[in-house]
Amino acid sequence: MSEHTPMPWEAVPAQMGGALLIRPIPAGVYAGQRMIQIVPFEDAEFIVQAVNSHDVLVDALKRIREHTDPEPASENYRADDREGCLDTVFSIATDTLEAAGEPL
């Protein structure tokens, strides 16, 4: 895993338009405080959703890889089980979208 700013990030409407993109400061003199940046509100919402969904999406990809490994020694997948593989991917994608707060 790469080092990155801790989560969660948040977007708060700014009084003069746009949004305040608020994120924690991870290290250094100001560690534990929060950094504020003014950006267009739509951008802030998108950035916050992407950042806060990162761990859920990485976990989903790991689960898909685990359950669809085509290696013969894998107990999770058989080459002739296309429907089972698709069911697994669909189930994990649904769980991930729900965790990210996306409408189904």
Salt bridges, closest charged atoms under 4 A:
GLU10 OE2 - ARG34 NH1 2.69
ASP55 OD1 - HIS54 ND1 3.12
ASP80 OD1 - ARG78 NE 3.16
ASP95 OD2 - ARG63 NH2 3.51
